[in-house]
Amino acid sequence: MIISLFTLGMILGLFLKNNQLLRRDVESRAKSNFANILLTRRWNANYHGVYVEKTEGVLSNLYRKNPDITGSDGTVYTQKIRP
């Protein structure tokens, strides 16, 4: 009986510790991903947006003088800026 309670206590303790470590890992990864998103947005803003291929559903910015460029292969790209 005592051995069973001791074993059950050990298993419960390991389960709780594992759960705590898992939560810390998930929180750490979320903070890292958030920091990467912020860095990407800052990079995008520093370069005044990026050009994306102009396909169906991708509209040009009406407030830019020349939002579109054409690649050497004839592909049209339009400038997207951070909202």
N, CA, C and O atoms as CSV, one atom per row, in Angstrom:
chain,resi,resn,atom,element,x,y,z
A,1,MET,N,N,0.817,-1.194,0.000
A,1,MET,CA,C,0.000,0.000,0.000
A,1,MET,C,C,0.868,1.269,0.000
A,1,MET,O,O,0.606,2.192,-0.771
A,2,ILE,N,N,1.871,1.321,0.834
A,2,ILE,CA,C,2.745,2.493,0.926
A,2,ILE,C,C,3.548,2.649,-0.365
A,2,ILE,O,O,3.750,3.762,-0.851
A,3,ILE,N,N,3.995,1.536,-0.904
A,3,ILE,CA,C,4.749,1.586,-2.165
A,3,ILE,C,C,3.865,2.109,-3.290
A,3,ILE,O,O,4.323,2.881,-4.131
A,4,SER,N,N,2.602,1.693,-3.310
A,4,SER,CA,C,1.666,2.160,-4.338
A,4,SER,C,C,1.434,3.659,-4.214
A,4,SER,O,O,1.430,4.361,-5.226
A,5,LEU,N,N,1.242,4.165,-3.003
A,5,LEU,CA,C,1.048,5.603,-2.800
A,5,LEU,C,C,2.304,6.380,-3.183
A,5,LEU,O,O,2.214,7.440,-3.802
A,6,PHE,N,N,3.460,5.862,-2.822
A,6,PHE,CA,C,4.719,6.515,-3.183
A,6,PHE,C,C,4.876,6.577,-4.706
A,6,PHE,O,O,5.245,7.613,-5.259
A,7,THR,N,N,4.592,5.457,-5.373
A,7,THR,CA,C,4.695,5.402,-6.836
A,7,THR,C,C,3.705,6.360,-7.482
A,7,THR,O,O,4.055,7.073,-8.422
A,8,LEU,N,N,2.480,6.382,-6.990
A,8,LEU,CA,C,1.458,7.283,-7.518
A,8,LEU,C,C,1.885,8.743,-7.323
A,8,LEU,O,O,1.710,9.571,-8.217
A,9,GLY,N,N,2.441,9.048,-6.158
A,9,GLY,CA,C,2.939,10.399,-5.886
A,9,GLY,C,C,4.065,10.794,-6.828
A,9,GLY,O,O,4.115,11.927,-7.307
A,10,MET,N,N,4.963,9.862,-7.090
A,10,MET,CA,C,6.075,10.135,-8.021
A,10,MET,C,C,5.543,10.406,-9.431
A,10,MET,O,O,5.992,11.337,-10.100
A,11,ILE,N,N,4.597,9.597,-9.873
A,11,ILE,CA,C,4.036,9.769,-11.213
A,11,ILE,C,C,3.312,11.101,-11.318
A,11,ILE,O,O,3.455,11.809,-12.315
A,12,LEU,N,N,2.533,11.449,-10.295
A,12,LEU,CA,C,1.829,12.728,-10.289
A,12,LEU,C,C,2.820,13.887,-10.296
A,12,LEU,O,O,2.627,14.861,-11.023
A,13,GLY,N,N,3.876,13.790,-9.495
A,13,GLY,CA,C,4.897,14.836,-9.464
A,13,GLY,C,C,5.579,15.001,-10.811
A,13,GLY,O,O,5.802,16.127,-11.255
A,14,LEU,N,N,5.911,13.912,-11.459
A,14,LEU,CA,C,6.533,13.971,-12.783
A,14,LEU,C,C,5.583,14.570,-13.816
A,14,LEU,O,O,6.001,15.344,-14.678
A,15,PHE,N,N,4.311,14.210,-13.725
A,15,PHE,CA,C,3.317,14.742,-14.645
A,15,PHE,C,C,3.206,16.258,-14.495
A,15,PHE,O,O,3.204,16.982,-15.490
A,16,LEU,N,N,3.115,16.738,-13.252
A,16,LEU,CA,C,2.991,18.175,-13.017
A,16,LEU,C,C,4.244,18.928,-13.458
A,16,LEU,O,O,4.142,20.007,-14.042
A,17,LYS,N,N,5.414,18.376,-13.188
A,17,LYS,CA,C,6.658,19.021,-13.605
A,17,LYS,C,C,6.769,19.058,-15.126
A,17,LYS,O,O,7.193,20.065,-15.693
A,18,ASN,N,N,6.392,17.967,-15.786
A,18,ASN,CA,C,6.427,17.909,-17.240
A,18,ASN,C,C,5.472,18.940,-17.835
A,18,ASN,O,O,5.797,19.602,-18.821
A,19,ASN,N,N,4.294,19.070,-17.232
A,19,ASN,CA,C,3.312,20.041,-17.706
A,19,ASN,C,C,3.858,21.465,-17.568
A,19,ASN,O,O,3.679,22.288,-18.465
A,20,GLN,N,N,4.519,21.752,-16.454
A,20,GLN,CA,C,5.106,23.068,-16.221
A,20,GLN,C,C,6.209,23.360,-17.249
A,20,GLN,O,O,6.273,24.463,-17.792
A,21,LEU,N,N,7.058,22.392,-17.510
A,21,LEU,CA,C,8.130,22.577,-18.498
A,21,LEU,C,C,7.565,22.775,-19.896
A,21,LEU,O,O,8.081,23.582,-20.670
A,22,LEU,N,N,6.514,22.044,-20.219
A,22,LEU,CA,C,5.881,22.183,-21.528
A,22,LEU,C,C,5.294,23.576,-21.700
A,22,LEU,O,O,5.443,24.178,-22.763
A,23,ARG,N,N,4.635,24.097,-20.680
A,23,ARG,CA,C,4.070,25.447,-20.746
A,23,ARG,C,C,5.169,26.498,-20.926
A,23,ARG,O,O,5.015,27.438,-21.706
A,24,ARG,N,N,6.277,26.333,-20.202
A,24,ARG,CA,C,7.400,27.270,-20.346
A,24,ARG,C,C,7.962,27.244,-21.762
A,24,ARG,O,O,8.284,28.288,-22.329
A,25,ASP,N,N,8.077,26.050,-22.329
A,25,ASP,CA,C,8.603,25.912,-23.687
A,25,ASP,C,C,7.678,26.574,-24.702
A,25,ASP,O,O,8.139,27.274,-25.603
A,26,VAL,N,N,6.380,26.354,-24.557
A,26,VAL,CA,C,5.414,26.958,-25.483
A,26,VAL,C,C,5.444,28.477,-25.363
A,26,VAL,O,O,5.394,29.178,-26.373
A,27,GLU,N,N,5.526,28.991,-24.137
A,27,GLU,CA,C,5.591,30.439,-23.936
A,27,GLU,C,C,6.868,31.019,-24.533
A,27,GLU,O,O,6.839,32.093,-25.133
A,28,SER,N,N,7.973,30.327,-24.374
A,28,SER,CA,C,9.242,30.788,-24.935
A,28,SER,C,C,9.186,30.828,-26.458
A,28,SER,O,O,9.666,31.778,-27.076
A,29,ARG,N,N,8.611,29.816,-27.052
A,29,ARG,CA,C,8.486,29.793,-28.522
A,29,ARG,C,C,7.565,30.900,-29.020
A,29,ARG,O,O,7.834,31.514,-30.053
A,30,ALA,N,N,6.479,31.159,-28.292
A,30,ALA,CA,C,5.556,32.226,-28.681
A,30,ALA,C,C,6.242,33.584,-28.621
A,30,ALA,O,O,6.064,34.405,-29.521
A,31,LYS,N,N,7.025,33.830,-27.571
A,31,LYS,CA,C,7.757,35.096,-27.465
A,31,LYS,C,C,8.775,35.241,-28.593
A,31,LYS,O,O,8.957,36.331,-29.135
A,32,SER,N,N,9.430,34.150,-28.941
A,32,SER,CA,C,10.408,34.176,-30.022
A,32,SER,C,C,9.733,34.476,-31.363
A,32,SER,O,O,10.234,35.281,-32.147
A,33,ASN,N,N,8.606,33.833,-31.621
A,33,ASN,CA,C,7.867,34.088,-32.870
A,33,ASN,C,C,7.388,35.528,-32.938
A,33,ASN,O,O,7.453,36.156,-33.994
A,34,PHE,N,N,6.908,36.055,-31.820
A,34,PHE,CA,C,6.446,37.439,-31.788
A,34,PHE,C,C,7.605,38.396,-32.090
A,34,PHE,O,O,7.443,39.354,-32.846
A,35,ALA,N,N,8.763,38.134,-31.502
A,35,ALA,CA,C,9.937,38.973,-31.760
A,35,ALA,C,C,10.330,38.908,-33.237
A,35,ALA,O,O,10.711,39.925,-33.815
A,36,ASN,N,N,10.243,37.734,-33.852
A,36,ASN,CA,C,10.555,37.605,-35.278
A,36,ASN,C,C,9.572,38.387,-36.136
A,36,ASN,O,O,9.965,38.983,-37.139
A,37,ILE,N,N,8.305,38.393,-35.757
A,37,ILE,CA,C,7.297,39.159,-36.499
A,37,ILE,C,C,7.616,40.643,-36.418
A,37,ILE,O,O,7.543,41.351,-37.422
A,38,LEU,N,N,7.970,41.117,-35.226
A,38,LEU,CA,C,8.320,42.534,-35.074
A,38,LEU,C,C,9.542,42.906,-35.903
A,38,LEU,O,O,9.566,43.964,-36.532
A,39,LEU,N,N,10.557,42.043,-35.909
A,39,LEU,CA,C,11.756,42.316,-36.714
A,39,LEU,C,C,11.434,42.349,-38.206
A,39,LEU,O,O,11.958,43.185,-38.941
A,40,THR,N,N,10.579,41.445,-38.644
A,40,THR,CA,C,10.191,41.413,-40.060
A,40,THR,C,C,9.425,42.670,-40.434
A,40,THR,O,O,9.654,43.239,-41.501
A,41,ARG,N,N,8.523,43.108,-39.576
A,41,ARG,CA,C,7.778,44.338,-39.852
A,41,ARG,C,C,8.706,45.543,-39.902
A,41,ARG,O,O,8.545,46.418,-40.752
A,42,ARG,N,N,9.684,45.593,-38.988
A,42,ARG,CA,C,10.635,46.708,-38.980
A,42,ARG,C,C,11.475,46.700,-40.260
A,42,ARG,O,O,11.712,47.749,-40.859
A,43,TRP,N,N,11.920,45.517,-40.672
A,43,TRP,CA,C,12.709,45.408,-41.905
A,43,TRP,C,C,11.873,45.899,-43.090
A,43,TRP,O,O,12.354,46.659,-43.930
A,44,ASN,N,N,10.619,45.454,-43.142
A,44,ASN,CA,C,9.724,45.843,-44.223
A,44,ASN,C,C,9.547,47.356,-44.251
A,44,ASN,O,O,9.601,47.965,-45.319
A,45,ALA,N,N,9.337,47.962,-43.096
A,45,ALA,CA,C,9.148,49.416,-43.026
A,45,ALA,C,C,10.420,50.156,-43.428
A,45,ALA,O,O,10.344,51.187,-44.097
A,46,ASN,N,N,11.584,49.650,-43.033
A,46,ASN,CA,C,12.842,50.312,-43.375
A,46,ASN,C,C,13.113,50.299,-44.875
A,46,ASN,O,O,13.795,51.185,-45.391
A,47,TYR,N,N,12.587,49.306,-45.571
A,47,TYR,CA,C,12.773,49.228,-47.021
A,47,TYR,C,C,11.545,49.717,-47.779
A,47,TYR,O,O,11.408,49.463,-48.976
A,48,HIS,N,N,10.663,50.410,-47.090
A,48,HIS,CA,C,9.479,51.032,-47.693
A,48,HIS,C,C,8.569,50.017,-48.385
A,48,HIS,O,O,8.038,50.283,-49.463
A,49,GLY,N,N,8.395,48.857,-47.760
A,49,GLY,CA,C,7.504,47.841,-48.309
A,49,GLY,C,C,8.247,46.834,-49.162
A,49,GLY,O,O,9.461,46.924,-49.344
A,50,VAL,N,N,7.520,45.898,-49.670
A,50,VAL,CA,C,8.081,44.870,-50.536
A,50,VAL,C,C,7.225,44.758,-51.793
A,50,VAL,O,O,6.077,45.203,-51.821
A,51,TYR,N,N,7.790,44.171,-52.807
A,51,TYR,CA,C,7.048,43.946,-54.042
A,51,TYR,C,C,6.578,42.495,-54.079
A,51,TYR,O,O,7.343,41.570,-53.807
A,52,VAL,N,N,5.312,42.320,-54.420
A,52,VAL,CA,C,4.735,40.985,-54.546
A,52,VAL,C,C,4.194,40.821,-55.960
A,52,VAL,O,O,3.830,41.797,-56.616
A,53,GLU,N,N,4.147,39.593,-56.413
A,53,GLU,CA,C,3.643,39.332,-57.751
A,53,GLU,C,C,2.178,39.730,-57.824
A,53,GLU,O,O,1.379,39.390,-56.952
A,54,LYS,N,N,1.847,40.452,-58.873
A,54,LYS,CA,C,0.480,40.935,-59.046
A,54,LYS,C,C,-0.331,39.830,-59.718
A,54,LYS,O,O,-0.236,39.603,-60.924
A,55,THR,N,N,-1.121,39.160,-58.906
A,55,THR,CA,C,-1.985,38.097,-59.395
A,55,THR,C,C,-3.430,38.494,-59.152
A,55,THR,O,O,-3.703,39.592,-58.668
A,56,GLU,N,N,-4.338,37.623,-59.478
A,56,GLU,CA,C,-5.758,37.896,-59.283
A,56,GLU,C,C,-6.035,38.172,-57.802
A,56,GLU,O,O,-5.657,37.386,-56.934
A,57,GLY,N,N,-6.689,39.284,-57.531
A,57,GLY,CA,C,-7.009,39.642,-56.155
A,57,GLY,C,C,-5.983,40.548,-55.498
A,57,GLY,O,O,-6.238,41.077,-54.416
A,58,VAL,N,N,-4.821,40.741,-56.130
A,58,VAL,CA,C,-3.795,41.631,-55.578
A,58,VAL,C,C,-3.931,42.979,-56.273
A,58,VAL,O,O,-3.685,43.101,-57.473
A,59,LEU,N,N,-4.322,43.975,-55.513
A,59,LEU,CA,C,-4.564,45.305,-56.079
A,59,LEU,C,C,-3.362,46.207,-55.850
A,59,LEU,O,O,-2.634,46.063,-54.868
A,60,SER,N,N,-3.169,47.143,-56.778
A,60,SER,CA,C,-2.105,48.134,-56.632
A,60,SER,C,C,-2.565,49.213,-55.656
A,60,SER,O,O,-3.761,49.456,-55.498
A,61,ASN,N,N,-1.605,49.847,-55.010
A,61,ASN,CA,C,-1.894,50.937,-54.090
A,61,ASN,C,C,-2.262,52.169,-54.898
A,61,ASN,O,O,-1.444,52.672,-55.669
A,62,LEU,N,N,-3.468,52.654,-54.732
A,62,LEU,CA,C,-3.959,53.796,-55.511
A,62,LEU,C,C,-3.270,55.102,-55.131
A,62,LEU,O,O,-3.319,56.064,-55.898
A,63,TYR,N,N,-2.636,55.158,-53.977
A,63,TYR,CA,C,-2.029,56.383,-53.491
A,63,TYR,C,C,-0.550,56.514,-53.859
A,63,TYR,O,O,0.084,57.507,-53.503
A,64,ARG,N,N,0.006,55.535,-54.559
A,64,ARG,CA,C,1.402,55.586,-54.989
A,64,ARG,C,C,1.446,55.999,-56.457
A,64,ARG,O,O,0.571,55.623,-57.236
A,65,LYS,N,N,2.475,56.781,-56.838
A,65,LYS,CA,C,2.592,57.201,-58.238
A,65,LYS,C,C,2.877,56.011,-59.140
A,65,LYS,O,O,2.191,55.814,-60.143
A,66,ASN,N,N,3.882,55.218,-58.794
A,66,ASN,CA,C,4.281,54.069,-59.610
A,66,ASN,C,C,4.381,52.829,-58.725
A,66,ASN,O,O,5.487,52.428,-58.363
A,67,PRO,N,N,3.258,52.214,-58.368
A,67,PRO,CA,C,3.322,51.070,-57.462
A,67,PRO,C,C,3.744,49.771,-58.145
A,67,PRO,O,O,4.100,48.810,-57.463
A,68,ASP,N,N,3.712,49.721,-59.476
A,68,ASP,CA,C,3.991,48.480,-60.193
A,68,ASP,C,C,5.326,48.553,-60.925
A,68,ASP,O,O,5.722,49.605,-61.429
A,69,ILE,N,N,6.010,47.412,-60.971
A,69,ILE,CA,C,7.208,47.271,-61.781
A,69,ILE,C,C,7.069,45.971,-62.576
A,69,ILE,O,O,6.303,45.084,-62.201
A,70,THR,N,N,7.803,45.872,-63.656
A,70,THR,CA,C,7.769,44.669,-64.490
A,70,THR,C,C,9.150,44.039,-64.480
A,70,THR,O,O,10.155,44.704,-64.730
A,71,GLY,N,N,9.183,42.741,-64.186
A,71,GLY,CA,C,10.443,42.009,-64.172
A,71,GLY,C,C,10.933,41.738,-65.577
A,71,GLY,O,O,10.200,41.952,-66.543
A,72,SER,N,N,12.161,41.269,-65.704
A,72,SER,CA,C,12.746,41.004,-67.020
A,72,SER,C,C,12.004,39.901,-67.759
A,72,SER,O,O,12.075,39.816,-68.985
A,73,ASP,N,N,11.289,39.049,-67.015
A,73,ASP,CA,C,10.519,37.984,-67.662
A,73,ASP,C,C,9.080,38.399,-67.951
A,73,ASP,O,O,8.282,37.582,-68.409
A,74,GLY,N,N,8.738,39.680,-67.685
A,74,GLY,CA,C,7.400,40.183,-67.970
A,74,GLY,C,C,6.430,40.081,-66.802
A,74,GLY,O,O,5.284,40.518,-66.912
A,75,THR,N,N,6.866,39.519,-65.702
A,75,THR,CA,C,6.004,39.403,-64.532
A,75,THR,C,C,5.833,40.774,-63.897
A,75,THR,O,O,6.804,41.511,-63.721
A,76,VAL,N,N,4.590,41.114,-63.554
A,76,VAL,CA,C,4.300,42.410,-62.937
A,76,VAL,C,C,4.274,42.236,-61.423
A,76,VAL,O,O,3.662,41.306,-60.899
A,77,TYR,N,N,4.960,43.161,-60.724
A,77,TYR,CA,C,4.991,43.186,-59.269
A,77,TYR,C,C,4.416,44.496,-58.786
A,77,TYR,O,O,4.585,45.529,-59.433
A,78,THR,N,N,3.739,44.463,-57.653
A,78,THR,CA,C,3.187,45.683,-57.083
A,78,THR,C,C,3.717,45.860,-55.671
A,78,THR,O,O,3.960,44.890,-54.952
A,79,GLN,N,N,3.890,47.113,-55.293
A,79,GLN,CA,C,4.467,47.416,-53.986
A,79,GLN,C,C,3.406,47.302,-52.897
A,79,GLN,O,O,2.315,47.862,-53.010
A,80,LYS,N,N,3.743,46.581,-51.861
A,80,LYS,CA,C,2.886,46.457,-50.683
A,80,LYS,C,C,3.617,47.077,-49.519
A,80,LYS,O,O,4.780,46.764,-49.265
A,81,ILE,N,N,2.938,47.955,-48.815
A,81,ILE,CA,C,3.536,48.578,-47.648
A,81,ILE,C,C,2.765,48.169,-46.414
A,81,ILE,O,O,1.627,47.706,-46.495
A,82,ARG,N,N,3.392,48.345,-45.285
A,82,ARG,CA,C,2.749,48.003,-44.022
A,82,ARG,C,C,1.591,48.954,-43.801
A,82,ARG,O,O,1.756,50.165,-43.952
A,83,PRO,N,N,0.414,48.437,-43.445
A,83,PRO,CA,C,-0.744,49.312,-43.217
A,83,PRO,C,C,-0.577,50.176,-41.985
A,83,PRO,O,O,-1.465,50.964,-41.660
